[in-house]
Amino acid sequence: MVLVTIAFFAYATEVAFSMKNNDDNDKTDFDFTRTTKSGRIGSIMMLLALFFLFGGVLFRGLSAQRVPWGNMYEFSITGAFAVTGAYIFGVIRYRLRWLGLPISFAVLLTLGTAVTVLYRPSAPLVPALKSTWLAIHVSAAIVSGGVFLLANAVAGTYLILDNIEKKGPRPTWALRLPTLEALDQLSYRLVAFVFPLWTFAVIAGAIWAESAWGRYWGWDPKETWAFITWVAYAAYLHARVTIGWRGRRAAWLCLFAGSTFLFNYVYVNIWGTGRHTYSGL
């Protein structure tokens, strides 16, 4: 959390101290060339945080002598690791450092909630979770969620910039961000990349359900919302490939699909009922 906090303030400094006043027209512009060092410090801190989060997940598993995905605390720290890893990948592959401020804030919020509200001591798994499928199914779901949420952050950025460009040219601070076409394509590539893994996670969950409860599908709330998320992202990909949805419509559909994943992760896990309620709260 300390490392992510430093990253958050470094990214905030990159934005805040890049502001400059244009004396000619009394207009505030941004010059990010003056704060490149702060942005790099933020990225380094996020990379270090990735290794520490991996250590946190690893040592939690060693402490409990099992895979560390038995309650919401463990889901949350692993989810923070997945989102951070997806962001670092995006920085290296697609130069997504400009997402550092919202991503670091989201990770910090997740970790803060995990250690203050969701924390539970190491304990054995409940009988239903004692299966090899726990490692297979949950790891696939967590990685999928991390990439899905990164794609949603890109889609959200697209909508913000599209709204700005409708009113006129981009302000100076937005000139460093990718074009709308690049954002639209990147969001699509991220979803297309990870959708097969999410499909596998849903199928693996059904196989595990048959092994544990004697049925592949029971319309349990978590199963239902996992399927809704699958349908929503499948509709997003289908709309792009077959009817050529681009731009705002595709971005809104991507955000809707991501909201179903978050609803399943937060609401169903904590307040939902059914056989998949393993929050530990």
MARMAR-505051 format. One record per residue (C-alpha): residue number from 1; x, y, z; residue in one letter. Coordinates in steps of 0.2 Angstrom, whole numbers. Layout:
[selum NUM, [X, Y, Z], "A"] ...
END
This chain:
[selum 1, [0, 0, 0], "M"] [selum 2, [15, 12, 4], "V"] [selum 3, [22, 9, -14], "L"] [selum 4, [5, 11, -22], "V"] [selum 5, [2, 27, -12], "T"] [selum 6, [19, 34, -18], "I"] [selum 7, [14, 30, -36], "A"] [selum 8, [-3, 39, -34], "F"] [selum 9, [6, 55, -28], "F"] [selum 10, [19, 53, -41], "A"] [selum 11, [6, 52, -55], "Y"] [selum 12, [-4, 66, -46], "A"] [selum 13, [12, 77, -46], "T"] [selum 14, [14, 73, -65], "E"] [selum 15, [-3, 80, -68], "V"] [selum 16, [-3, 94, -56], "A"] [selum 17, [14, 102, -59], "F"] [selum 18, [13, 100, -77], "S"] [selum 19, [0, 115, -77], "M"] [selum 20, [7, 131, -84], "K"] [selum 21, [-1, 148, -87], "N"] [selum 22, [-2, 155, -105], "N"] [selum 23, [1, 174, -102], "D"] [selum 24, [-5, 178, -120], "D"] [selum 25, [-23, 172, -117], "N"] [selum 26, [-23, 169, -98], "D"] [selum 27, [-27, 151, -101], "K"] [selum 28, [-21, 136, -91], "T"] [selum 29, [-12, 123, -102], "D"] [selum 30, [-2, 107, -97], "F"] [selum 31, [16, 103, -102], "D"] [selum 32, [20, 85, -97], "F"] [selum 33, [38, 86, -103], "T"] [selum 34, [42, 95, -86], "R"] [selum 35, [35, 81, -75], "T"] [selum 36, [41, 66, -85], "T"] [selum 37, [52, 61, -70], "K"] [selum 38, [37, 60, -58], "S"] [selum 39, [27, 49, -70], "G"] [selum 40, [42, 37, -72], "R"] [selum 41, [43, 36, -53], "I"] [selum 42, [25, 32, -52], "G"] [selum 43, [28, 18, -65], "S"] [selum 44, [43, 11, -55], "I"] [selum 45, [33, 11, -39], "M"] [selum 46, [19, 2, -47], "M"] [selum 47, [31, -11, -54], "L"] [selum 48, [38, -14, -36], "L"] [selum 49, [21, -15, -29], "A"] [selum 50, [17, -29, -42], "L"] [selum 51, [31, -39, -34], "F"] [selum 52, [26, -35, -16], "F"] [selum 53, [8, -40, -21], "L"] [selum 54, [14, -56, -28], "F"] [selum 55, [23, -59, -12], "G"] [selum 56, [8, -55, -2], "G"] [selum 57, [-3, -68, -12], "V"] [selum 58, [11, -81, -11], "L"] [selum 59, [14, -79, 8], "F"] [selum 60, [-4, -79, 12], "R"] [selum 61, [-5, -96, 2], "G"] [selum 62, [10, -103, 12], "L"] [selum 63, [2, -97, 28], "S"] [selum 64, [-15, -105, 25], "A"] [selum 65, [-6, -120, 16], "Q"] [selum 66, [-18, -119, 1], "R"] [selum 67, [-21, -108, -14], "V"] [selum 68, [-25, -90, -7], "P"] [selum 69, [-43, -88, -14], "W"] [selum 70, [-55, -94, 0], "G"] [selum 71, [-63, -77, 5], "N"] [selum 72, [-65, -59, -1], "M"] [selum 73, [-49, -53, 7], "Y"] [selum 74, [-39, -66, -3], "E"] [selum 75, [-49, -62, -18], "F"] [selum 76, [-46, -43, -16], "S"] [selum 77, [-27, -44, -14], "I"] [selum 78, [-26, -56, -29], "T"] [selum 79, [-37, -45, -39], "G"] [selum 80, [-26, -30, -35], "A"] [selum 81, [-11, -40, -41], "F"] [selum 82, [-20, -44, -57], "A"] [selum 83, [-26, -26, -61], "V"] [selum 84, [-8, -20, -57], "T"] [selum 85, [0, -33, -68], "G"] [selum 86, [-12, -29, -82], "A"] [selum 87, [-8, -10, -80], "Y"] [selum 88, [11, -14, -81], "I"] [selum 89, [9, -24, -96], "F"] [selum 90, [-1, -10, -104], "G"] [selum 91, [13, 2, -100], "V"] [selum 92, [26, -9, -108], "I"] [selum 93, [16, -14, -123], "R"] [selum 94, [4, 0, -126], "Y"] [selum 95, [12, 15, -117], "R"] [selum 96, [-3, 17, -105], "L"] [selum 97, [6, 27, -92], "R"] [selum 98, [-8, 40, -93], "W"] [selum 99, [-19, 28, -84], "L"] [selum 100, [-8, 28, -69], "G"] [selum 101, [-18, 40, -58], "L"] [selum 102, [-35, 31, -59], "P"] [selum 103, [-27, 13, -59], "I"] [selum 104, [-16, 17, -43], "S"] [selum 105, [-32, 25, -35], "F"] [selum 106, [-42, 9, -39], "A"] [selum 107, [-28, -2, -32], "V"] [selum 108, [-26, 8, -17], "L"] [selum 109, [-45, 8, -13], "L"] [selum 110, [-45, -11, -16], "T"] [selum 111, [-31, -14, -4], "L"] [selum 112, [-37, -2, 9], "G"] [selum 113, [-54, -11, 9], "T"] [selum 114, [-46, -28, 10], "A"] [selum 115, [-35, -24, 25], "V"] [selum 116, [-48, -14, 35], "T"] [selum 117, [-65, -22, 31], "V"] [selum 118, [-62, -39, 22], "L"] [selum 119, [-47, -46, 32], "Y"] [selum 120, [-49, -63, 39], "R"] [selum 121, [-35, -74, 47], "P"] [selum 122, [-28, -88, 38], "S"] [selum 123, [-40, -103, 40], "A"] [selum 124, [-44, -120, 31], "P"] [selum 125, [-55, -120, 16], "L"] [selum 126, [-73, -124, 17], "V"] [selum 127, [-77, -142, 11], "P"] [selum 128, [-84, -136, -6], "A"] [selum 129, [-68, -127, -10], "L"] [selum 130, [-57, -141, -7], "K"] [selum 131, [-53, -145, -25], "S"] [selum 132, [-40, -144, -39], "T"] [selum 133, [-53, -134, -49], "W"] [selum 134, [-51, -119, -36], "L"] [selum 135, [-34, -115, -43], "A"] [selum 136, [-39, -118, -61], "I"] [selum 137, [-56, -109, -61], "H"] [selum 138, [-52, -94, -49], "V"] [selum 139, [-35, -90, -57], "S"] [selum 140, [-43, -89, -74], "A"] [selum 141, [-57, -78, -67], "A"] [selum 142, [-45, -66, -58], "I"] [selum 143, [-34, -64, -73], "V"] [selum 144, [-49, -61, -84], "S"] [selum 145, [-56, -48, -72], "G"] [selum 146, [-39, -38, -72], "G"] [selum 147, [-39, -37, -91], "V"] [selum 148, [-57, -33, -92], "F"] [selum 149, [-56, -19, -80], "L"] [selum 150, [-41, -11, -89], "L"] [selum 151, [-51, -12, -105], "A"] [selum 152, [-65, -3, -96], "N"] [selum 153, [-53, 11, -91], "A"] [selum 154, [-48, 13, -109], "V"] [selum 155, [-66, 13, -115], "A"] [selum 156, [-70, 26, -101], "G"] [selum 157, [-56, 37, -107], "T"] [selum 158, [-63, 36, -125], "Y"] [selum 159, [-80, 42, -119], "L"] [selum 160, [-72, 57, -110], "I"] [selum 161, [-61, 62, -124], "L"] [selum 162, [-75, 60, -137], "D"] [selum 163, [-86, 71, -127], "N"] [selum 164, [-72, 84, -126], "I"] [selum 165, [-68, 83, -145], "E"] [selum 166, [-87, 86, -149], "K"] [selum 167, [-85, 103, -141], "K"] [selum 168, [-69, 108, -151], "G"] [selum 169, [-51, 104, -152], "P"] [selum 170, [-43, 94, -138], "R"] [selum 171, [-35, 104, -123], "P"] [selum 172, [-16, 103, -121], "T"] [selum 173, [-17, 90, -107], "W"] [selum 174, [-26, 78, -119], "A"] [selum 175, [-15, 80, -133], "L"] [selum 176, [-3, 67, -125], "R"] [selum 177, [-17, 54, -125], "L"] [selum 178, [-20, 42, -140], "P"] [selum 179, [-32, 46, -153], "T"] [selum 180, [-50, 40, -152], "L"] [selum 181, [-47, 27, -165], "E"] [selum 182, [-32, 20, -155], "A"] [selum 183, [-42, 19, -139], "L"] [selum 184, [-56, 11, -147], "D"] [selum 185, [-45, -2, -155], "Q"] [selum 186, [-35, -5, -139], "L"] [selum 187, [-51, -8, -129], "S"] [selum 188, [-57, -21, -142], "Y"] [selum 189, [-40, -30, -142], "R"] [selum 190, [-39, -32, -123], "L"] [selum 191, [-57, -39, -123], "V"] [selum 192, [-54, -51, -138], "A"] [selum 193, [-37, -56, -130], "F"] [selum 194, [-45, -61, -113], "V"] [selum 195, [-63, -67, -118], "F"] [selum 196, [-57, -85, -122], "P"] [selum 197, [-50, -86, -104], "L"] [selum 198, [-66, -80, -96], "W"] [selum 199, [-75, -93, -107], "T"] [selum 200, [-64, -106, -100], "F"] [selum 201, [-67, -99, -82], "A"] [selum 202, [-86, -101, -84], "V"] [selum 203, [-84, -119, -91], "I"] [selum 204, [-72, -124, -78], "A"] [selum 205, [-84, -118, -65], "G"] [selum 206, [-98, -128, -72], "A"] [selum 207, [-86, -144, -72], "I"] [selum 208, [-82, -140, -54], "W"] [selum 209, [-100, -138, -49], "A"] [selum 210, [-104, -155, -56], "E"] [selum 211, [-90, -163, -46], "S"] [selum 212, [-95, -154, -30], "A"] [selum 213, [-114, -153, -31], "W"] [selum 214, [-119, -166, -44], "G"] [selum 215, [-125, -153, -57], "R"] [selum 216, [-116, -142, -70], "Y"] [selum 217, [-128, -127, -69], "W"] [selum 218, [-140, -122, -55], "G"] [selum 219, [-143, -103, -59], "W"] [selum 220, [-135, -98, -43], "D"] [selum 221, [-133, -79, -42], "P"] [selum 222, [-114, -80, -45], "K"] [selum 223, [-116, -92, -59], "E"] [selum 224, [-130, -82, -67], "T"] [selum 225, [-120, -66, -66], "W"] [selum 226, [-104, -74, -73], "A"] [selum 227, [-115, -80, -87], "F"] [selum 228, [-122, -62, -89], "I"] [selum 229, [-104, -55, -90], "T"] [selum 230, [-100, -68, -103], "W"] [selum 231, [-115, -63, -114], "V"] [selum 232, [-112, -45, -112], "A"] [selum 233, [-94, -46, -118], "Y"] [selum 234, [-99, -59, -132], "A"] [selum 235, [-112, -46, -137], "A"] [selum 236, [-98, -33, -138], "Y"] [selum 237, [-86, -43, -148], "L"] [selum 238, [-101, -49, -160], "H"] [selum 239, [-107, -31, -162], "A"] [selum 240, [-89, -25, -167], "R"] [selum 241, [-86, -40, -179], "V"] [selum 242, [-103, -42, -188], "T"] [selum 243, [-112, -25, -188], "I"] [selum 244, [-96, -14, -186], "G"] [selum 245, [-100, -6, -170], "W"] [selum 246, [-86, 7, -166], "R"] [selum 247, [-84, 22, -155], "G"] [selum 248, [-97, 27, -142], "R"] [selum 249, [-109, 13, -144], "R"] [selum 250, [-95, 0, -142], "A"] [selum 251, [-87, 9, -127], "A"] [selum 252, [-104, 10, -118], "W"] [selum 253, [-107, -9, -121], "L"] [selum 254, [-89, -12, -115], "C"] [selum 255, [-93, -2, -99], "L"] [selum 256, [-109, -11, -96], "F"] [selum 257, [-101, -28, -98], "A"] [selum 258, [-88, -23, -85], "G"] [selum 259, [-101, -16, -73], "S"] [selum 260, [-109, -34, -73], "T"] [selum 261, [-92, -41, -68], "F"] [selum 262, [-90, -28, -54], "L"] [selum 263, [-107, -32, -48], "F"] [selum 264, [-104, -50, -47], "N"] [selum 265, [-87, -47, -38], "Y"] [selum 266, [-93, -35, -25], "V"] [selum 267, [-112, -37, -22], "Y"] [selum 268, [-115, -55, -25], "V"] [selum 269, [-99, -60, -15], "N"] [selum 270, [-103, -49, 0], "I"] [selum 271, [-122, -48, 1], "W"] [selum 272, [-128, -61, -11], "G"] [selum 273, [-135, -78, -6], "T"] [selum 274, [-131, -95, -13], "G"] [selum 275, [-118, -109, -13], "R"] [selum 276, [-105, -97, -20], "H"] [selum 277, [-105, -85, -4], "T"] [selum 278, [-87, -87, 2], "Y"] [selum 279, [-83, -69, 7], "S"] [selum 280, [-79, -74, 25], "G"] [selum 281, [-89, -59, 32], "L"] 
END
